[in-house]
Amino acid sequence: MPGTEALLPLAVAVPLLGAVVLALAGRWLPRLAIDGLTTVLAAADMMCLALLWARTGDGRAVSWLGGWTPSKGESVGIVLVADRLGSGLALLVATLVLAVVAYSWRYFDEPSGEKSGTFPALLLLFEAGMCGFALTGDLFNAFVFFELMGVVAYALTGYRIEDPRPLHGALTFGIVNSLAAYCSLLGIGLLYARTGELGLAQLGRSLDNHGRDALVVCAFVLVLTGPLVKAAVAPFHFWLPDAHAVAPTPVCMLLSGVMVELGVYGTARIYWTVFAGPGGIPQPAVRTTLLALGVGTALIGAVMCWQQRNIKRLLAFSTISHIGLFLSGVALLAPEGLAGTALYVAGHAGAKAALFALTGVLLDRYGSVDEHGLHGQARDLPVLGVLFALGGLALAGLPPFGTGLGKAIAENASEHELWWFPGVFILVSAVTGGAVLRATLRVFTGAGPSPSERPGEPETTGEGEEPEIQGPSRKIPLPMLAVPGVLLLGSLLVGVLPAVGRSLADASRLFISRPGYTGAVLRFAVPSAQTPPSTGWTSSGVLLGFVSSVLAVAAALTAVRASRGRRSAQLNHRLVLPLRRLHSGLLGDYVCWLAVGIAVLLTALTAQTRW
């Protein structure tokens, strides 16, 4: 049995080496052997991370690769650090990858010959990048792992290269994220020039010995550009719906379920370990700026989510909206907000991955993901309809789903300072959950009249999709129904099992303890951290969860029964249409918004920071 420190590099090495084996040996192995080997490797990595999670307990595990441990607080080695939040996120990655592998057993018609085994190899490489990012304690290595997962994500998005639409989505995804990565690398260079350090703990300690100036603010904005773009925070979010609409369904499960959430995690980790000290960025400036970004992202995502008829784009905008809520929870800069966000992320991962998996079944059966075109066509799939409705209710924050518990704790964390904060969470949850329930009613019950076309409005229909599957006329394979069911059960258990909440509360307490992180990495006395926040259900949390769920159901029923009136059309023309036109699909527009976002962040933080 390997020691705790050995588990950290092992968690990255297992999928990395597995990807190499599959890429080399896949051409000689039959499909069954490839699927079996991939499943074994994914399960082994999940067990490794589960063991790491259990052994980390209420402390941290630190592994200096090659035995280059610090001497008198200095080291040139590469360090991996696992606390409960980092190892928990890596465990979530491994769990979703295993679910996607099982879902894909009967999904893809994999190419034979030299390309056989490519897709599972890319999945494991993606897993290695995401786990490495969650566990690294070095800023440059975080960039490397971030780029590794990014490059693999571009390849997975454009996997069906014979179709021009996935290729276009992958290029947009790749170019926008690569430009953001260059910004991050430039910021890392600025920090290295100032401190001569790359380790997160060493960087934070060294910055404290320098005065705060414009270079620190520039470095902060540039370094965070990569994670914020990957997280699809407005106005950096334009690439995400275009990529999700064309990526293979199993890939969407990972992109929305956990990859974009890693961007929020990276933002929080970099701020708290590097920039939260006296030489960094003042907390009020970070709090105000991230809150504005989070709320804006949540509202834009919710409005755009409600407008979609392509179910994949609907779920993609729902992800953007929830990312806004996660960033808002982190922006409170309090353990309660962080604990609520961690629970929300865990519950959301199960629900959103399940919804994408169920959308894949619709694509399997009908060759379409268009809400209008599928009106009433899935009446013969009641089990699928029930699971889809449960996913929508989970997004709406219905107790006792984990999404509801995370939402309730985040709302409670702000109630004494930001009276409007719970209102944003309720509104966004109701709109995104309502959009999914509206699609459920139309597709699985045929409720309401068949929606009419809207001439002159830019819409992506979701019809005419290229097949991703082995045979459209086949019976729905059991894994394609079992996997989303298990994922929804996992989302439910996050809210039901008190031990999960207690663990993540403890993890949040450790996460924001900057002296504790630095002490654990550099091996000196670690100060005690503060008391963990409470993460149980409260009466107000349950009530607000039911309020958002009832609003979601009411919005869905109203949408399928009522036709659009004159006032509604005018409101849509004046307010919503301009927002929809901003999502033009043109790469030049998205790059322009990237530059605007960086400029706005720099201006906002500079105006709030004194030196």
C-alpha positions in Angstrom: 0.0 0.0 0.0 1.6 3.3 -1.1 2.1 6.1 1.5 0.0 9.2 1.5 2.7 11.3 -0.1 3.1 8.8 -2.9 -0.6 9.0 -3.7 -0.3 12.5 -5.1 2.0 11.8 -8.0 0.3 8.5 -8.5 -3.0 10.2 -9.0 -1.5 12.1 -12.0 0.7 9.3 -13.3 -2.0 6.6 -13.5 -4.2 8.3 -16.2 -1.1 9.8 -17.9 0.6 6.4 -18.4 -2.8 4.8 -19.2 -3.3 7.3 -22.0 0.1 6.4 -23.4 -0.7 2.7 -23.3 -4.0 3.1 -25.0 -2.6 5.4 -27.7 0.2 2.8 -28.5 -1.6 -0.5 -28.0 -5.2 0.6 -29.0 -4.6 -0.2 -32.7 -4.1 -3.9 -31.9 -6.8 -4.3 -29.2 -10.5 -5.1 -29.9 -13.1 -2.5 -28.7 -14.1 -4.6 -25.7 -10.5 -4.8 -24.5 -10.0 -1.0 -24.9 -13.2 -0.3 -23.0 -12.3 -2.7 -20.2 -8.7 -1.4 -19.9 -10.0 2.2 -19.8 -12.5 1.4 -17.1 -9.9 -0.3 -15.0 -7.5 2.6 -15.3 -10.2 5.2 -14.5 -11.4 3.1 -11.5 -7.9 2.7 -10.2 -7.3 6.5 -10.3 -10.6 7.1 -8.5 -9.6 4.6 -5.8 -6.2 6.3 -5.5 -7.9 9.7 -5.0 -10.5 8.3 -2.6 -7.7 7.0 -0.5 -5.9 10.3 -0.6 -9.2 12.1 0.4 -9.6 9.7 3.3 -6.0 10.0 4.5 -5.7 13.8 4.1 -8.3 14.2 6.9 -8.3 17.7 8.4 -4.7 18.4 7.3 -2.7 18.5 4.1 -0.5 16.1 2.3 2.6 17.4 0.6 4.8 15.6 -1.9 8.1 17.0 -3.1 8.9 15.2 -6.4 12.4 13.6 -6.6 12.9 14.2 -2.8 13.8 17.9 -3.4 12.5 19.0 0.0 12.9 22.6 1.3 16.1 23.5 3.2 15.7 26.6 5.5 12.5 27.5 3.7 14.0 27.3 0.2 13.6 24.6 -2.5 14.0 24.2 -6.2 11.8 21.1 -6.3 8.3 20.5 -7.7 5.6 20.2 -5.1 2.1 18.7 -5.0 -0.2 19.7 -2.2 -3.5 18.0 -1.3 -6.0 19.5 1.1 -9.5 18.3 1.4 -10.8 20.8 -1.2 -8.1 20.1 -3.8 -8.2 16.3 -3.4 -12.0 16.4 -3.3 -12.1 18.2 -6.6 -9.6 15.7 -8.1 -11.8 12.9 -6.8 -14.8 14.6 -8.4 -12.8 14.7 -11.7 -12.0 11.0 -11.5 -15.6 10.0 -10.6 -17.0 11.9 -13.6 -14.3 10.4 -15.9 -15.3 6.9 -14.8 -19.0 7.8 -15.4 -18.2 9.1 -18.9 -16.1 6.0 -19.7 -19.0 3.7 -18.6 -21.5 5.9 -20.6 -19.4 5.7 -23.7 -19.1 1.9 -23.7 -22.0 1.7 -26.2 -22.1 5.3 -27.5 -19.3 6.0 -29.9 -18.7 4.1 -33.1 -14.9 4.3 -32.6 -12.7 4.2 -35.6 -10.7 1.1 -36.2 -7.0 0.8 -37.2 -4.4 3.3 -36.1 -6.9 5.7 -34.5 -8.5 3.0 -32.3 -8.2 3.9 -28.7 -7.7 7.6 -29.4 -10.9 8.8 -27.6 -10.3 6.9 -24.3 -6.6 7.9 -24.4 -7.7 11.6 -24.7 -10.1 11.1 -21.8 -7.4 9.8 -19.5 -5.0 12.6 -20.6 -7.8 15.1 -19.8 -8.1 13.5 -16.4 -4.4 13.8 -15.8 -4.4 17.5 -16.6 -7.4 18.2 -14.4 -6.1 16.2 -11.4 -2.6 17.7 -11.7 -4.1 21.2 -11.7 -6.2 20.5 -8.6 -3.1 19.1 -6.7 -0.2 21.2 -7.8 1.4 23.7 -5.4 3.4 25.5 -8.1 2.1 28.3 -10.2 4.0 27.4 -13.4 3.0 23.8 -13.1 -0.5 24.9 -12.6 -0.2 26.7 -15.9 1.3 23.5 -17.5 -1.5 21.3 -16.2 -4.1 23.9 -17.2 -2.7 23.9 -20.7 -2.6 20.2 -20.9 -6.3 19.9 -20.0 -7.1 22.8 -22.4 -5.3 21.2 -25.4 -7.0 17.9 -24.8 -10.3 19.6 -24.4 -9.9 21.3 -27.8 -9.1 17.9 -29.4 -12.1 16.3 -27.7 -14.4 19.1 -28.8 -13.3 18.7 -32.4 -13.2 14.9 -32.2 -15.6 14.5 -35.1 -13.2 16.4 -37.4 -15.1 15.4 -40.6 -18.0 17.7 -39.5 -17.1 21.5 -39.9 -19.2 22.6 -36.9 -17.2 20.8 -34.2 -14.0 21.9 -35.9 -15.2 25.5 -35.8 -16.2 25.2 -32.1 -12.9 23.6 -31.2 -10.9 26.4 -33.0 -12.9 29.1 -31.3 -12.4 27.3 -27.9 -8.7 26.8 -28.6 -7.8 30.3 -29.8 -9.7 32.2 -27.1 -8.3 30.0 -24.3 -4.8 30.0 -25.8 -4.7 33.9 -25.9 -5.9 33.8 -22.2 -3.1 31.3 -21.4 -0.5 33.7 -22.9 -1.8 36.4 -20.6 -1.4 34.0 -17.6 2.1 33.2 -18.6 2.9 36.9 -18.9 1.6 37.4 -15.4 3.6 34.5 -14.1 6.7 36.1 -15.7 6.0 39.4 -13.9 5.7 37.6 -10.6 8.9 35.7 -11.1 10.7 38.9 -12.1 9.5 40.4 -8.8 10.1 37.5 -6.4 12.2 34.9 -8.1 9.7 32.3 -7.0 7.2 30.0 -8.7 5.8 28.0 -5.8 2.4 29.3 -4.6 3.5 29.4 -0.9 6.9 30.9 -1.7 5.3 33.5 -4.0 2.8 34.6 -1.3 5.5 34.9 1.3 7.9 36.8 -1.0 5.2 39.2 -2.1 4.5 40.1 1.5 8.1 41.4 1.7 7.6 43.8 -1.2 5.4 46.8 -1.4 2.1 46.7 -3.3 2.3 48.5 -6.7 0.9 48.5 -10.2 3.0 45.5 -11.2 1.2 43.3 -8.6 -2.2 44.4 -9.8 -1.2 43.7 -13.5 0.2 40.3 -12.5 -3.0 39.5 -10.6 -5.2 40.3 -13.5 -3.1 38.6 -16.1 -2.6 35.4 -14.1 -6.3 35.2 -13.4 -7.3 35.7 -17.0 -6.6 32.1 -17.9 -8.8 30.6 -15.1 -11.5 33.2 -15.6 -11.7 32.4 -19.4 -11.7 28.7 -18.7 -14.5 29.2 -16.1 -16.4 31.1 -18.8 -17.0 34.2 -16.6 -18.6 37.1 -18.5 -17.3 38.7 -20.7 -14.9 35.8 -21.3 -17.7 33.2 -21.7 -18.6 33.4 -25.4 -16.6 30.3 -26.4 -18.4 27.9 -24.1 -21.9 27.6 -25.7 -20.3 27.3 -29.2 -18.1 24.5 -27.9 -20.8 22.7 -25.9 -23.2 22.7 -28.8 -20.9 20.8 -31.1 -18.7 18.7 -28.7 -19.6 15.0 -28.4 -22.1 14.4 -25.5 -19.6 12.5 -23.2 -17.2 15.4 -23.6 -19.9 17.9 -22.6 -20.4 15.9 -19.4 -16.8 16.6 -18.4 -16.6 20.2 -19.7 -19.7 21.4 -17.8 -19.5 18.9 -14.9 -16.0 19.8 -13.7 -13.6 21.5 -16.2 -15.1 25.0 -16.0 -15.4 24.7 -12.2 -11.6 24.2 -12.1 -11.4 27.8 -13.4 -13.2 29.0 -10.3 -11.1 26.8 -8.1 -7.9 28.2 -9.7 -9.1 31.7 -9.1 -9.7 31.0 -5.4 -6.5 29.1 -4.9 -4.3 31.7 -6.6 -5.8 34.6 -4.7 -5.7 33.0 -1.2 -2.2 31.5 -1.4 -0.5 34.3 -3.4 -2.3 37.6 -3.3 -4.3 37.6 0.0 -1.4 38.9 2.1 -0.3 42.5 2.8 1.7 42.7 -0.4 -1.2 41.4 -2.6 -4.6 42.8 -3.5 -6.9 44.2 -0.8 -9.8 42.0 0.1 -12.5 44.7 -0.4 -11.2 45.3 -4.0 -11.2 41.5 -4.8 -14.6 41.0 -3.2 -16.3 43.8 -5.1 -14.8 42.9 -8.4 -15.4 39.2 -8.2 -18.9 39.8 -6.9 -19.7 42.1 -9.9 -18.3 39.5 -12.3 -20.2 36.6 -10.6 -23.6 38.3 -10.5 -23.2 39.6 -14.1 -22.3 36.2 -15.3 -25.2 34.5 -13.5 -27.8 36.9 -14.9 -26.4 36.9 -18.5 -26.3 33.1 -18.4 -29.8 32.8 -17.0 -31.3 35.1 -19.7 -29.5 33.4 -22.5 -30.4 29.9 -21.1 -34.1 30.7 -21.1 -33.9 31.8 -24.8 -32.4 28.6 -26.2 -34.2 25.8 -28.1 -31.1 23.8 -28.7 -31.0 21.7 -25.5 -27.2 21.5 -25.5 -26.8 25.3 -25.7 -29.5 25.6 -23.1 -27.5 23.5 -20.7 -24.3 25.3 -21.7 -25.8 28.7 -20.7 -27.1 27.1 -17.6 -23.5 26.2 -16.7 -22.4 29.8 -17.3 -25.1 31.0 -15.1 -24.1 28.6 -12.3 -20.5 29.5 -12.7 -21.6 33.0 -11.9 -23.2 31.8 -8.7 -20.1 29.8 -7.8 -17.8 32.8 -8.3 -20.2 34.9 -6.2 -20.0 32.4 -3.4 -16.2 32.5 -3.5 -16.2 36.3 -3.7 -17.6 36.5 -0.2 -14.1 35.6 0.9 -15.5 33.7 3.9 -15.4 30.0 4.8 -19.3 29.8 4.8 -19.4 31.1 1.2 -16.6 28.7 0.1 -18.2 25.7 1.9 -21.5 26.5 0.2 -19.8 26.8 -3.2 -18.0 23.5 -2.7 -21.3 21.7 -2.0 -23.0 23.5 -4.9 -20.2 22.4 -7.3 -20.4 18.8 -6.1 -24.2 18.7 -6.5 -24.2 20.6 -9.8 -21.6 18.2 -11.3 -23.8 15.2 -10.9 -27.0 17.0 -12.1 -25.4 18.7 -15.1 -23.5 15.7 -16.3 -26.7 13.6 -16.0 -28.7 16.2 -18.0 -26.0 16.1 -20.8 -26.0 12.3 -20.7 -29.8 12.3 -21.1 -29.6 14.7 -24.0 -27.2 12.3 -25.6 -30.0 9.6 -25.4 -32.3 12.0 -27.2 -29.6 12.5 -29.9 -29.2 8.7 -30.0 -32.9 8.1 -30.5 -34.0 11.1 -32.7 -30.9 12.6 -34.2 -31.9 16.0 -32.8 -31.5 18.1 -29.6 -34.1 20.8 -30.7 -36.7 21.5 -28.1 -39.3 22.6 -30.7 -38.6 19.9 -33.2 -38.8 17.1 -30.5 -42.2 18.4 -29.3 -44.0 15.3 -27.9 -41.7 12.9 -29.6 -40.3 11.3 -26.5 -43.7 10.4 -24.8 -42.6 6.7 -25.0 -39.6 7.4 -22.7 -41.2 8.0 -19.3 -38.1 7.0 -17.3 -35.9 9.4 -19.3 -38.5 12.2 -18.8 -38.6 11.6 -15.0 -34.8 11.7 -14.8 -34.7 14.9 -17.0 -37.3 16.6 -14.7 -35.3 15.6 -11.6 -32.2 17.2 -13.2 -34.1 20.4 -13.8 -35.4 20.4 -10.2 -31.9 19.9 -9.0 -30.7 22.9 -10.9 -33.5 24.9 -9.4 -32.1 24.0 -5.9 -34.9 21.7 -4.7 -34.1 20.2 -1.3 -32.5 17.8 -0.5 -30.3 17.9 -3.6 -26.7 18.9 -3.0 -27.3 21.9 -5.3 -30.1 23.1 -2.9 -27.9 22.7 0.2 -24.9 24.5 -1.4 -27.2 27.3 -2.5 -28.8 27.6 0.9 -25.4 27.8 2.7 -24.1 30.4 0.2 -27.3 32.5 0.6 -27.0 32.3 4.4 -23.3 33.4 4.3 -24.3 36.8 2.9 -27.6 37.6 4.5 -26.2 40.1 7.0 -24.3 42.2 4.5 -25.8 41.7 1.0 -29.6 41.6 1.3 -30.0 41.1 -2.4 -27.7 38.2 -2.6 -30.3 35.4 -1.9 -32.6 37.0 -4.5 -30.0 36.6 -7.3 -29.5 32.9 -6.3 -33.3 32.3 -6.3 -33.9 34.1 -9.6 -31.0 32.4 -11.4 -31.9 28.9 -10.1 -35.5 29.3 -11.0 -34.8 30.5 -14.6 -32.2 27.8 -15.4 -34.2 25.0 -13.7 -37.4 26.4 -15.3 -35.8 26.2 -18.8 -34.9 22.6 -18.3 -38.4 21.8 -17.0 -39.9 23.6 -20.0 -37.9 21.4 -22.3 -39.0 18.4 -20.3 -42.7 19.2 -20.6 -42.5 19.8 -24.4 -40.2 16.9 -25.3 -41.5 14.2 -23.0 -45.2 15.1 -22.6 -46.0 17.2 -25.6 -47.4 19.9 -23.3 -48.8 23.1 -24.9 -49.1 24.0 -28.6 -46.1 23.3 -30.9 -43.9 26.4 -30.6 -44.0 28.7 -33.6 -40.9 29.9 -35.4 -39.6 33.4 -34.8 -38.6 35.0 -38.1 -35.8 37.5 -37.8 -34.5 36.2 -34.5 -31.0 34.6 -34.4 -31.6 31.0 -33.2 -29.6 27.8 -33.1 -32.2 25.0 -33.6 -30.3 21.8 -32.7 -31.7 19.9 -35.7 -29.7 18.1 -38.3 -27.0 16.9 -35.9 -24.5 14.5 -37.1 -24.8 11.0 -35.5 -22.4 10.3 -32.6 -23.8 6.8 -32.1 -23.5 3.2 -33.3 -27.0 2.7 -34.5 -30.0 5.1 -34.2 -32.6 2.3 -34.4 -31.1 0.2 -31.6 -32.6 -0.2 -28.1 -31.3 2.4 -25.7 -28.2 0.7 -24.0 -28.5 0.2 -20.2 -25.3 2.2 -19.4 -26.8 5.3 -21.1 -29.8 5.2 -18.7 -27.9 3.9 -15.6 -25.1 6.4 -15.6 -27.4 9.5 -15.5 -29.5 7.9 -12.8 -26.4 7.2 -10.7 -25.1 10.8 -11.2 -28.5 12.2 -10.1 -28.4 9.9 -7.0 -24.9 11.3 -6.3 -26.2 14.8 -6.5 -28.9 13.8 -4.0 -26.5 12.2 -1.6 -24.3 15.3 -1.4 -27.3 17.1 0.2 -28.5 14.1 2.3 -25.3 12.8 3.9 -24.2 15.2 6.7 -20.6 13.8 6.5 -20.1 15.3 3.1 -21.1 18.8 4.3 -18.9 18.5 7.4 -15.9 17.4 5.4 -16.3 20.3 2.9 -16.8 22.8 5.8 -13.5 21.6 7.3 -11.9 21.8 3.8 -13.1 25.4 3.4 -11.6 26.3 6.8 -8.2 24.9 5.8 -8.4 26.4 2.2 -8.5 30.0 3.4 -5.8 29.5 6.0 -2.9 31.0 4.1 -0.4 30.6 7.0 -1.4 27.0 7.3 -0.8 26.3 3.6 2.6 28.0 3.6 3.6 26.2 6.8 2.6 22.8 5.5 4.5 23.3 2.2 7.7 24.9 3.7 7.6 22.7 6.8 7.4 25.1 9.7 4.9 25.4 12.6 1.4 25.7 11.4 -1.0 28.1 13.2 -4.4 26.7 14.1 -7.2 27.6 11.7 -10.6 29.0 12.6 -13.7 27.0 13.4 -15.4 25.3 10.4 -18.8 26.8 9.3 -22.0 25.0 9.8 -23.2 23.1 6.7 -26.5 21.6 7.8 -30.0 22.3 6.5 -31.8 25.3 8.0 -35.5 26.1 7.8 -34.8 29.3 5.8 -32.5 27.3 3.4 -35.2 24.7 2.8 -37.8 27.4 2.4 -35.7 29.3 -0.2 -35.0 26.1 -2.0 -38.7 25.3 -2.3 -39.4 28.9 -3.4 -36.9 28.7 -6.3 -38.2 25.3 -7.3 -41.9 26.4 -7.3 -40.9 29.5 -9.4 -39.1 27.2 -11.8 -42.1 24.9 -12.2 -44.4 27.9 -12.6 -42.2 29.5 -15.3 -42.0 26.2 -17.2 -45.8 25.7 -17.1 -46.4 29.3 -18.2 -44.0 29.0 -21.0 -45.5 25.9 -22.5 -49.2 27.1 -22.2 -49.0 30.8 -23.0 -48.2 32.3 -26.3 -46.0 35.3 -26.4 -47.9 38.6 -26.1 -47.1 41.9 -27.7 -45.4 43.3 -24.6 -43.3 40.2 -24.2 -42.2 40.5 -27.8 -41.3 44.2 -27.4 -39.3 43.4 -24.2 -37.6 40.6 -26.0 -36.8 42.9 -29.0 -35.3 45.7 -26.8 -33.5 43.8 -24.1 -32.8 40.2 -25.0 -32.2 40.5 -28.8 -29.2 42.8 -28.4 -27.7 40.3 -25.8 -28.3 37.4 -28.2 -26.6 39.3 -31.0 -23.5 39.7 -28.9 -23.1 35.9 -29.1 -22.3 36.2 -32.8 -20.1 33.1 -33.2 -17.4 35.3 -34.7 -14.0 34.7 -33.3 -12.9 38.3 -33.8 -15.8 39.5 -31.6 -14.8 37.1 -28.8 -11.1 38.1 -28.9 -12.3 41.7 -28.7 -14.4 40.9 -25.6 -11.4 39.2 -24.1 -9.4 42.4 -24.4 -12.3 44.5 -23.0 -12.6 42.2 -20.0 -8.9 42.4 -19.2 -9.0 46.2 -19.5 -12.1 46.5 -17.3 -10.5 44.2 -14.6 -7.3 46.2 -14.6 -9.2 49.5 -14.3 -11.5 48.3 -11.6 -8.8 46.8 -9.4 -6.4 49.7 -9.9 -9.1 52.2 -8.9 -9.7 50.3 -5.7 -6.1 49.6 -4.7 -3.8 52.1 -3.0 0.0 51.9 -2.8 
